[in-house]
């Protein structure tokens, strides 16, 4: 499976949709497993977005003492 990279970020949406589909197609126990995997991927995607926002915030801050 190829990774889609946008602006240095890995697009996890395809993986998330795949795990959601597997959850819906599976039985109870296997479905719970795929649900947990899908949740993990979604949390990873959200963490990636927060990290990028923090990086952007730090990069755009001006030094207080005027240095740099």
N, CA, C and O atoms as a CHARMM CRD file, in Angstrom:
* protein
*
  272
    1    1 UNK  N      0.84900  -1.17400   0.00000 PROA 1      0.00000
    2    1 UNK  CA     0.00000   0.00000   0.00000 PROA 1      0.00000
    3    1 UNK  C      0.89600   1.23900   0.00000 PROA 1      0.00000
    4    1 UNK  O      1.82200   1.33200   0.80600 PROA 1      0.00000
    5    2 UNK  N      0.63400   2.17200  -0.88000 PROA 2      0.00000
    6    2 UNK  CA     1.42600   3.39600  -0.96800 PROA 2      0.00000
    7    2 UNK  C      0.96000   4.39500   0.07600 PROA 2      0.00000
    8    2 UNK  O     -0.22200   4.46700   0.41300 PROA 2      0.00000
    9    3 UNK  N      1.91700   5.16200   0.57800 PROA 3      0.00000
   10    3 UNK  CA     1.59500   6.22200   1.53500 PROA 3      0.00000
   11    3 UNK  C      1.37300   7.51200   0.76000 PROA 3      0.00000
   12    3 UNK  O      2.09000   7.79800  -0.20000 PROA 3      0.00000
   13    4 UNK  N      0.40200   8.27300   1.16800 PROA 4      0.00000
   14    4 UNK  CA     0.18700   9.58700   0.59600 PROA 4      0.00000
   15    4 UNK  C      0.78900  10.60000   1.55000 PROA 4      0.00000
   16    4 UNK  O      0.43700  10.63800   2.72900 PROA 4      0.00000
   17    5 UNK  N      1.69400  11.41600   1.04400 PROA 5      0.00000
   18    5 UNK  CA     2.34500  12.40600   1.89400 PROA 5      0.00000
   19    5 UNK  C      1.98500  13.78600   1.37300 PROA 5      0.00000
   20    5 UNK  O      2.21800  14.11000   0.20800 PROA 5      0.00000
   21    6 UNK  N      1.41200  14.59500   2.26100 PROA 6      0.00000
   22    6 UNK  CA     1.02700  15.95200   1.93300 PROA 6      0.00000
   23    6 UNK  C      1.76000  16.89400   2.87300 PROA 6      0.00000
   24    6 UNK  O      1.57100  16.82400   4.08700 PROA 6      0.00000
   25    7 UNK  N      2.58800  17.76800   2.33400 PROA 7      0.00000
   26    7 UNK  CA     3.33300  18.72800   3.14700 PROA 7      0.00000
   27    7 UNK  C      4.07600  18.06300   4.29500 PROA 7      0.00000
   28    7 UNK  O      4.08600  18.59000   5.40700 PROA 7      0.00000
   29    8 UNK  N      4.68900  16.93100   4.04800 PROA 8      0.00000
   30    8 UNK  CA     5.44600  16.24400   5.08500 PROA 8      0.00000
   31    8 UNK  C      4.60500  15.41700   6.03500 PROA 8      0.00000
   32    8 UNK  O      5.13800  14.85500   6.99200 PROA 8      0.00000
   33    9 UNK  N      3.31500  15.32600   5.80000 PROA 9      0.00000
   34    9 UNK  CA     2.41300  14.56500   6.65800 PROA 9      0.00000
   35    9 UNK  C      1.96800  13.29200   5.94500 PROA 9      0.00000
   36    9 UNK  O      1.77000  13.29600   4.73000 PROA 9      0.00000
   37   10 UNK  N      1.81200  12.21900   6.68700 PROA 10     0.00000
   38   10 UNK  CA     1.29300  10.98100   6.12200 PROA 10     0.00000
   39   10 UNK  C     -0.23100  11.01500   6.24000 PROA 10     0.00000
   40   10 UNK  O     -0.76900  11.24200   7.32400 PROA 10     0.00000
   41   11 UNK  N     -0.91300  10.79100   5.13500 PROA 11     0.00000
   42   11 UNK  CA    -2.37900  10.78600   5.12200 PROA 11     0.00000
   43   11 UNK  C     -2.87200   9.43700   5.65200 PROA 11     0.00000
   44   11 UNK  O     -2.69600   8.41000   4.99700 PROA 11     0.00000
   45   12 UNK  N     -3.48500   9.44000   6.82700 PROA 12     0.00000
   46   12 UNK  CA    -3.95600   8.21800   7.46400 PROA 12     0.00000
   47   12 UNK  C     -5.43300   7.94100   7.19200 PROA 12     0.00000
   48   12 UNK  O     -5.97400   6.95400   7.68800 PROA 12     0.00000
   49   13 UNK  N     -6.08500   8.79200   6.41600 PROA 13     0.00000
   50   13 UNK  CA    -7.52500   8.64500   6.20500 PROA 13     0.00000
   51   13 UNK  C     -7.87100   7.34000   5.48700 PROA 13     0.00000
   52   13 UNK  O     -8.88800   6.72100   5.79900 PROA 13     0.00000
   53   14 UNK  N     -7.04900   6.91500   4.53800 PROA 14     0.00000
   54   14 UNK  CA    -7.31800   5.65300   3.83700 PROA 14     0.00000
   55   14 UNK  C     -7.25100   4.47700   4.80800 PROA 14     0.00000
   56   14 UNK  O     -8.11100   3.59800   4.78000 PROA 14     0.00000
   57   15 UNK  N     -6.23000   4.46100   5.66500 PROA 15     0.00000
   58   15 UNK  CA    -6.10100   3.38500   6.65600 PROA 15     0.00000
   59   15 UNK  C     -7.30500   3.38800   7.59200 PROA 15     0.00000
   60   15 UNK  O     -7.85500   2.33200   7.90300 PROA 15     0.00000
   61   16 UNK  N     -7.71100   4.56500   8.03800 PROA 16     0.00000
   62   16 UNK  CA    -8.85600   4.67700   8.94200 PROA 16     0.00000
   63   16 UNK  C    -10.11900   4.10400   8.29800 PROA 16     0.00000
   64   16 UNK  O    -10.84400   3.32800   8.92200 PROA 16     0.00000
   65   17 UNK  N    -10.37800   4.48900   7.04900 PROA 17     0.00000
   66   17 UNK  CA   -11.57100   3.98300   6.34500 PROA 17     0.00000
   67   17 UNK  C    -11.50500   2.47000   6.16200 PROA 17     0.00000
   68   17 UNK  O    -12.52000   1.78200   6.27500 PROA 17     0.00000
   69   18 UNK  N    -10.31000   1.95400   5.87900 PROA 18     0.00000
   70   18 UNK  CA   -10.14400   0.50200   5.70600 PROA 18     0.00000
   71   18 UNK  C    -10.45300  -0.23500   7.00000 PROA 18     0.00000
   72   18 UNK  O    -11.15700  -1.24400   6.98300 PROA 18     0.00000
   73   19 UNK  N     -9.93400   0.25800   8.12700 PROA 19     0.00000
   74   19 UNK  CA   -10.17900  -0.40200   9.41000 PROA 19     0.00000
   75   19 UNK  C    -11.64200  -0.29000   9.82200 PROA 19     0.00000
   76   19 UNK  O    -12.18600  -1.21500  10.42600 PROA 19     0.00000
   77   20 UNK  N    -12.28400   0.83200   9.50200 PROA 20     0.00000
   78   20 UNK  CA   -13.72200   0.95200   9.76700 PROA 20     0.00000
   79   20 UNK  C    -14.50300  -0.08300   8.97400 PROA 20     0.00000
   80   20 UNK  O    -15.42300  -0.70400   9.50600 PROA 20     0.00000
   81   21 UNK  N    -14.14700  -0.27600   7.71000 PROA 21     0.00000
   82   21 UNK  CA   -14.82200  -1.26600   6.86500 PROA 21     0.00000
   83   21 UNK  C    -14.60700  -2.67400   7.41800 PROA 21     0.00000
   84   21 UNK  O    -15.54300  -3.47100   7.47000 PROA 21     0.00000
   85   22 UNK  N    -13.38300  -2.97900   7.82700 PROA 22     0.00000
   86   22 UNK  CA   -13.10000  -4.29200   8.40300 PROA 22     0.00000
   87   22 UNK  C    -13.91300  -4.52400   9.67200 PROA 22     0.00000
   88   22 UNK  O    -14.39500  -5.63000   9.91600 PROA 22     0.00000
   89   23 UNK  N    -14.06100  -3.47700  10.47500 PROA 23     0.00000
   90   23 UNK  CA   -14.85300  -3.58700  11.70200 PROA 23     0.00000
   91   23 UNK  C    -16.29800  -3.93100  11.37600 PROA 23     0.00000
   92   23 UNK  O    -16.90100  -4.78300  12.02900 PROA 23     0.00000
   93   24 UNK  N    -16.85100  -3.27200  10.37000 PROA 24     0.00000
   94   24 UNK  CA   -18.24600  -3.50000  10.00300 PROA 24     0.00000
   95   24 UNK  C    -18.46200  -4.88000   9.38800 PROA 24     0.00000
   96   24 UNK  O    -19.53700  -5.46200   9.53300 PROA 24     0.00000
   97   25 UNK  N    -17.45100  -5.40200   8.70600 PROA 25     0.00000
   98   25 UNK  CA   -17.57800  -6.69500   8.03800 PROA 25     0.00000
   99   25 UNK  C    -17.28800  -7.87100   8.96500 PROA 25     0.00000
  100   25 UNK  O    -17.62000  -9.00900   8.63500 PROA 25     0.00000
  101   26 UNK  N    -16.68200  -7.61800  10.10200 PROA 26     0.00000
  102   26 UNK  CA   -16.23600  -8.69000  10.99500 PROA 26     0.00000
  103   26 UNK  C    -17.28500  -9.02000  12.04300 PROA 26     0.00000
  104   26 UNK  O    -18.25800  -8.29000  12.23200 PROA 26     0.00000
  105   27 UNK  N    -17.06100 -10.13900  12.71500 PROA 27     0.00000
  106   27 UNK  CA   -17.93400 -10.52700  13.82100 PROA 27     0.00000
  107   27 UNK  C    -17.63500  -9.70700  15.05900 PROA 27     0.00000
  108   27 UNK  O    -16.85200  -8.75900  15.01500 PROA 27     0.00000
  109   28 UNK  N    -18.26300 -10.07700  16.16400 PROA 28     0.00000
  110   28 UNK  CA   -18.17200  -9.29400  17.39300 PROA 28     0.00000
  111   28 UNK  C    -16.74400  -9.08100  17.89000 PROA 28     0.00000
  112   28 UNK  O    -16.30800  -7.94000  18.04300 PROA 28     0.00000
  113   29 UNK  N    -16.01200 -10.16900  18.14500 PROA 29     0.00000
  114   29 UNK  CA   -14.67000 -10.04800  18.71200 PROA 29     0.00000
  115   29 UNK  C    -13.70900  -9.40000  17.71700 PROA 29     0.00000
  116   29 UNK  O    -12.97400  -8.47800  18.06800 PROA 29     0.00000
  117   30 UNK  N    -13.71900  -9.88000  16.49000 PROA 30     0.00000
  118   30 UNK  CA   -12.83800  -9.30600  15.47100 PROA 30     0.00000
  119   30 UNK  C    -13.22900  -7.85500  15.17000 PROA 30     0.00000
  120   30 UNK  O    -12.36500  -7.01700  14.91000 PROA 30     0.00000
  121   31 UNK  N    -14.51400  -7.56800  15.20600 PROA 31     0.00000
  122   31 UNK  CA   -14.98200  -6.20700  14.98500 PROA 31     0.00000
  123   31 UNK  C    -14.48400  -5.25000  16.05100 PROA 31     0.00000
  124   31 UNK  O    -14.13600  -4.10800  15.75200 PROA 31     0.00000
  125   32 UNK  N    -14.45000  -5.71300  17.29500 PROA 32     0.00000
  126   32 UNK  CA   -13.92900  -4.88100  18.39000 PROA 32     0.00000
  127   32 UNK  C    -12.45100  -4.59100  18.15600 PROA 32     0.00000
  128   32 UNK  O    -11.99200  -3.46600  18.35500 PROA 32     0.00000
  129   33 UNK  N    -11.71600  -5.60700  17.73400 PROA 33     0.00000
  130   33 UNK  CA   -10.28600  -5.42100  17.43600 PROA 33     0.00000
  131   33 UNK  C    -10.09900  -4.34100  16.38100 PROA 33     0.00000
  132   33 UNK  O     -9.31100  -3.41700  16.58300 PROA 33     0.00000
  133   34 UNK  N    -10.81300  -4.43800  15.24900 PROA 34     0.00000
  134   34 UNK  CA   -10.64500  -3.46400  14.17800 PROA 34     0.00000
  135   34 UNK  C    -11.14100  -2.08200  14.59500 PROA 34     0.00000
  136   34 UNK  O    -10.61100  -1.07000  14.13600 PROA 34     0.00000
  137   35 UNK  N    -12.14100  -2.03300  15.45100 PROA 35     0.00000
  138   35 UNK  CA   -12.60600  -0.74100  15.97700 PROA 35     0.00000
  139   35 UNK  C    -11.48900  -0.06700  16.76500 PROA 35     0.00000
  140   35 UNK  O    -11.24000   1.12700  16.59900 PROA 35     0.00000
  141   36 UNK  N    -10.81200  -0.83900  17.62800 PROA 36     0.00000
  142   36 UNK  CA    -9.71300  -0.28700  18.42600 PROA 36     0.00000
  143   36 UNK  C     -8.56000   0.17400  17.53000 PROA 36     0.00000
  144   36 UNK  O     -7.96100   1.22100  17.77700 PROA 36     0.00000
  145   37 UNK  N     -8.25200  -0.59900  16.50200 PROA 37     0.00000
  146   37 UNK  CA    -7.19300  -0.20700  15.57400 PROA 37     0.00000
  147   37 UNK  C     -7.57900   1.08800  14.86200 PROA 37     0.00000
  148   37 UNK  O     -6.74900   1.98400  14.71100 PROA 37     0.00000
  149   38 UNK  N     -8.83300   1.19200  14.42400 PROA 38     0.00000
  150   38 UNK  CA    -9.30600   2.40800  13.75100 PROA 38     0.00000
  151   38 UNK  C     -9.22200   3.61300  14.68300 PROA 38     0.00000
  152   38 UNK  O     -8.84500   4.70500  14.25900 PROA 38     0.00000
  153   39 UNK  N     -9.57400   3.41400  15.95200 PROA 39     0.00000
  154   39 UNK  CA    -9.47000   4.51100  16.93300 PROA 39     0.00000
  155   39 UNK  C     -8.02500   4.95800  17.09900 PROA 39     0.00000
  156   39 UNK  O     -7.74700   6.15500  17.18300 PROA 39     0.00000
  157   40 UNK  N     -7.10700   4.00000  17.14500 PROA 40     0.00000
  158   40 UNK  CA    -5.69100   4.31900  17.27500 PROA 40     0.00000
  159   40 UNK  C     -5.20800   5.13800  16.08000 PROA 40     0.00000
  160   40 UNK  O     -4.47300   6.11100  16.25100 PROA 40     0.00000
  161   41 UNK  N     -5.61600   4.75100  14.87900 PROA 41     0.00000
  162   41 UNK  CA    -5.21700   5.48000  13.67600 PROA 41     0.00000
  163   41 UNK  C     -5.79100   6.89100  13.70700 PROA 41     0.00000
  164   41 UNK  O     -5.09800   7.84900  13.36600 PROA 41     0.00000
  165   42 UNK  N     -7.04700   7.02600  14.10900 PROA 42     0.00000
  166   42 UNK  CA    -7.67900   8.35200  14.17700 PROA 42     0.00000
  167   42 UNK  C     -6.95700   9.23500  15.19800 PROA 42     0.00000
  168   42 UNK  O     -6.71100  10.41300  14.93600 PROA 42     0.00000
  169   43 UNK  N     -6.62000   8.67200  16.35700 PROA 43     0.00000
  170   43 UNK  CA    -5.88800   9.43100  17.37200 PROA 43     0.00000
  171   43 UNK  C     -4.51200   9.84000  16.85200 PROA 43     0.00000
  172   43 UNK  O     -4.04400  10.94100  17.14100 PROA 43     0.00000
  173   44 UNK  N     -3.86700   8.96800  16.09400 PROA 44     0.00000
  174   44 UNK  CA    -2.56200   9.28300  15.51100 PROA 44     0.00000
  175   44 UNK  C     -2.67700  10.44100  14.52900 PROA 44     0.00000
  176   44 UNK  O     -1.82600  11.33000  14.49600 PROA 44     0.00000
  177   45 UNK  N     -3.73300  10.41800  13.73500 PROA 45     0.00000
  178   45 UNK  CA    -3.96600  11.48700  12.77000 PROA 45     0.00000
  179   45 UNK  C     -4.19000  12.82200  13.48600 PROA 45     0.00000
  180   45 UNK  O     -3.67100  13.85300  13.06000 PROA 45     0.00000
  181   46 UNK  N     -4.96000  12.79700  14.56700 PROA 46     0.00000
  182   46 UNK  CA    -5.21700  14.01200  15.33700 PROA 46     0.00000
  183   46 UNK  C     -3.94200  14.50700  16.02000 PROA 46     0.00000
  184   46 UNK  O     -3.70300  15.71300  16.08100 PROA 46     0.00000
  185   47 UNK  N     -3.12400  13.58700  16.53500 PROA 47     0.00000
  186   47 UNK  CA    -1.86300  13.96600  17.16700 PROA 47     0.00000
  187   47 UNK  C     -0.91200  14.57900  16.13600 PROA 47     0.00000
  188   47 UNK  O     -0.19100  15.53300  16.43000 PROA 47     0.00000
  189   48 UNK  N     -0.92100  14.02300  14.94000 PROA 48     0.00000
  190   48 UNK  CA    -0.09300  14.55500  13.86500 PROA 48     0.00000
  191   48 UNK  C     -0.50100  15.99300  13.53900 PROA 48     0.00000
  192   48 UNK  O      0.35900  16.84500  13.31700 PROA 48     0.00000
  193   49 UNK  N     -1.79600  16.26200  13.50900 PROA 49     0.00000
  194   49 UNK  CA    -2.29600  17.61200  13.22400 PROA 49     0.00000
  195   49 UNK  C     -1.90800  18.57600  14.34300 PROA 49     0.00000
  196   49 UNK  O     -1.51200  19.71000  14.07400 PROA 49     0.00000
  197   50 UNK  N     -2.02100  18.12800  15.61100 PROA 50     0.00000
  198   50 UNK  CA    -1.62600  18.98400  16.73800 PROA 50     0.00000
  199   50 UNK  C     -0.13500  19.28100  16.71600 PROA 50     0.00000
  200   50 UNK  O      0.27700  20.40200  17.01400 PROA 50     0.00000
  201   51 UNK  N      0.67600  18.28900  16.36700 PROA 51     0.00000
  202   51 UNK  CA     2.12800  18.48600  16.30400 PROA 51     0.00000
  203   51 UNK  C      2.48600  19.48400  15.20500 PROA 51     0.00000
  204   51 UNK  O      3.34800  20.34000  15.39900 PROA 51     0.00000
  205   52 UNK  N      1.83300  19.37700  14.06600 PROA 52     0.00000
  206   52 UNK  CA     2.08700  20.32000  12.98200 PROA 52     0.00000
  207   52 UNK  C      1.67900  21.73500  13.37500 PROA 52     0.00000
  208   52 UNK  O      2.38600  22.69700  13.07400 PROA 52     0.00000
  209   53 UNK  N      0.53200  21.86200  14.05100 PROA 53     0.00000
  210   53 UNK  CA     0.08100  23.17900  14.50600 PROA 53     0.00000
  211   53 UNK  C      1.06300  23.76800  15.51200 PROA 53     0.00000
  212   53 UNK  O      1.35400  24.96300  15.46100 PROA 53     0.00000
  213   54 UNK  N      1.57500  22.95100  16.42300 PROA 54     0.00000
  214   54 UNK  CA     2.54900  23.42400  17.40500 PROA 54     0.00000
  215   54 UNK  C      3.84400  23.84400  16.72100 PROA 54     0.00000
  216   54 UNK  O      4.43200  24.86700  17.07100 PROA 54     0.00000
  217   55 UNK  N      4.28500  23.05800  15.75000 PROA 55     0.00000
  218   55 UNK  CA     5.51200  23.38100  15.01200 PROA 55     0.00000
  219   55 UNK  C      5.34500  24.71200  14.29000 PROA 55     0.00000
  220   55 UNK  O      6.23200  25.56400  14.33100 PROA 55     0.00000
  221   56 UNK  N      4.20900  24.88600  13.63200 PROA 56     0.00000
  222   56 UNK  CA     3.94400  26.12600  12.91200 PROA 56     0.00000
  223   56 UNK  C      3.90400  27.31000  13.86900 PROA 56     0.00000
  224   56 UNK  O      4.42400  28.38300  13.56000 PROA 56     0.00000
  225   57 UNK  N      3.29100  27.11500  15.02500 PROA 57     0.00000
  226   57 UNK  CA     3.20900  28.17400  16.02800 PROA 57     0.00000
  227   57 UNK  C      4.59300  28.58000  16.51400 PROA 57     0.00000
  228   57 UNK  O      4.88400  29.77000  16.63400 PROA 57     0.00000
  229   58 UNK  N      5.43500  27.61500  16.78900 PROA 58     0.00000
  230   58 UNK  CA     6.79000  27.90200  17.26700 PROA 58     0.00000
  231   58 UNK  C      7.59700  28.59500  16.17900 PROA 58     0.00000
  232   58 UNK  O      8.33800  29.53600  16.46200 PROA 58     0.00000
  233   59 UNK  N      7.46100  28.14500  14.95300 PROA 59     0.00000
  234   59 UNK  CA     8.22100  28.73400  13.85200 PROA 59     0.00000
  235   59 UNK  C      7.81200  30.17300  13.55400 PROA 59     0.00000
  236   59 UNK  O      8.62800  30.95100  13.05900 PROA 59     0.00000
  237   60 UNK  N      6.57600  30.53800  13.84300 PROA 60     0.00000
  238   60 UNK  CA     6.10300  31.88500  13.52300 PROA 60     0.00000
  239   60 UNK  C      6.22700  32.85700  14.68400 PROA 60     0.00000
  240   60 UNK  O      5.97800  34.05000  14.51400 PROA 60     0.00000
  241   61 UNK  N      6.61000  32.37100  15.86700 PROA 61     0.00000
  242   61 UNK  CA     6.76600  33.25900  17.01900 PROA 61     0.00000
  243   61 UNK  C      8.00200  34.12800  16.84100 PROA 61     0.00000
  244   61 UNK  O      9.04600  33.66800  16.37700 PROA 61     0.00000
  245   62 UNK  N      7.86300  35.39800  17.22200 PROA 62     0.00000
  246   62 UNK  CA     9.00300  36.31100  17.18500 PROA 62     0.00000
  247   62 UNK  C      9.67000  36.30400  18.55200 PROA 62     0.00000
  248   62 UNK  O      8.98500  36.27400  19.57500 PROA 62     0.00000
  249   63 UNK  N     10.99200  36.33100  18.58300 PROA 63     0.00000
  250   63 UNK  CA    11.67500  36.36000  19.88000 PROA 63     0.00000
  251   63 UNK  C     11.31500  37.63800  20.64700 PROA 63     0.00000
  252   63 UNK  O     11.19900  38.71400  20.05900 PROA 63     0.00000
  253   64 UNK  N     11.14400  37.50600  21.94500 PROA 64     0.00000
  254   64 UNK  CA    10.74700  38.62600  22.79600 PROA 64     0.00000
  255   64 UNK  C     11.87500  39.62600  22.94100 PROA 64     0.00000
  256   64 UNK  O     11.63300  40.83300  22.95200 PROA 64     0.00000
  257   65 UNK  N     13.11300  39.14000  23.05300 PROA 65     0.00000
  258   65 UNK  CA    14.23700  40.04700  23.29100 PROA 65     0.00000
  259   65 UNK  C     14.80800  40.66300  22.00700 PROA 65     0.00000
  260   65 UNK  O     15.79500  41.39700  22.06100 PROA 65     0.00000
  261   66 UNK  N     14.20100  40.37200  20.86400 PROA 66     0.00000
  262   66 UNK  CA    14.64000  40.95100  19.60800 PROA 66     0.00000
  263   66 UNK  C     15.80900  40.24300  18.97000 PROA 66     0.00000
  264   66 UNK  O     16.28300  40.67200  17.91800 PROA 66     0.00000
  265   67 UNK  N     16.29100  39.16700  19.57300 PROA 67     0.00000
  266   67 UNK  CA    17.42200  38.44300  18.99400 PROA 67     0.00000
  267   67 UNK  C     16.96900  37.62100  17.81000 PROA 67     0.00000
  268   67 UNK  O     15.77700  37.37700  17.62200 PROA 67     0.00000
  269   68 UNK  N     17.93900  37.19500  17.01000 PROA 68     0.00000
  270   68 UNK  CA    17.75000  36.37700  15.83200 PROA 68     0.00000
  271   68 UNK  C     17.42400  37.14000  14.64600 PROA 68     0.00000
  272   68 UNK  O     17.23800  36.56500  13.57300 PROA 68     0.00000
